């Protein structure tokens, strides 16, 4: 299923109005399959933490990723973990279908 999703990279990027980096973050979260920190994700993708956090914010805004506070007891800022929303494949399939309908409707009126 993940491979079929990767084949839809351009459609996902267009539908959600996100960048290639945002899509790479999405796919990496899909590959990892468990909650990760922005630091971990930045290391996996070999990009800066700021770049990853900007992408994660966009993915949260479009409803593909959720953020939760870690349970660690420590002084300072809390550690946040990021994970894909439940039923991610169903959500993307539905959103892409809606996006395609909007594109078709707008092209019909030309």
N, C-alpha and C positions, 0 to 999 in steps of 0.2 A: 504494500500500500504506500509506503514511504517513497518508493521509486516512482510510482505514478504521480505522486504529489510533486516530486522534483521535476517531472516532465511539464508540470503546469506552472513553473516558476514565473514566466513572463505574464501569464494570466493573473497570478496571485499579486505580482508587483503592480499591475495595472489596476486591478479591482480595488485593492486596499490603498493605492497611491503611496506605496512604500518603496524604499531603495533596495538595490541589490544587497547591501549590507544587512538591512532589516530582514530580508528573505533568508540570508545565510544564517542569521541568529535564529530565525524560526526553524530552519532545517536542522541546525545543531541541537536545539532543544528537543526536537523530534527524535534525533539520533540518540541523544543521551538518555532520554526517557525518565528522568528524575529531576527533582528541583536542584537548581544550581545557582551560585552567586554570580553577580556580574563580573567579579574578578576571575572566577573559574572560566566563565564563558569567553572573556577577553583573552585569556591564555590559550584556550582551545582554538580560537579563531585567529590568534596572532595579531590582534588589533588592540587599541587602547581601551581602557575601562570606560572612558568618557564616550567613545564611539559606541560601545556596547550598550551603555546606559541610555543613550539617545535612541538607539534602535529598540530597546526593550520598552521604553516609554511609548513609542509609536505603536508597538505591537499590543501593549496594554490598551491604548486608546482605541484601537480597532477591534478589541475583544478577543484576541488570539492568545494572550498570555496573562497570567495572574501573578501577583506578587504577594508574598507572605513574610511576616517577620519571623526570624529564627528564634528558637527557644533558649539559646545560649545565654548564660548569666555572665555578663561582662560589663565593664565600665566603658562608657563612650557610646558611639553610635551603634544602633542595632544592625545586625546582619540581615539582609533581605535575600530571599530565595525566589527564583522565577521558574515557572512551570507552564506548560501549555494548558489551555482550558480543556475540560472534559469534552469528549465527543468532537475533537478537533477536526477529524475528517468530515464529519457530518456538517459542522459549521462552515468549513471552507467550501464544501460542495454546494450548500445552500446559498452562500454569499456569491460564489462564482455564477451560479444560475441566475440570481437576481441581477447581477452586474451585466450578464449577457443579454438579459431581457431589456435592460435600460439602453444598452448600446444598440440593440436591434430596433427598439422604438425610436431612438433618435435618428438612426440612419434611414428609417422608413419615411421620415418627414422631410428628408432632403430633396 
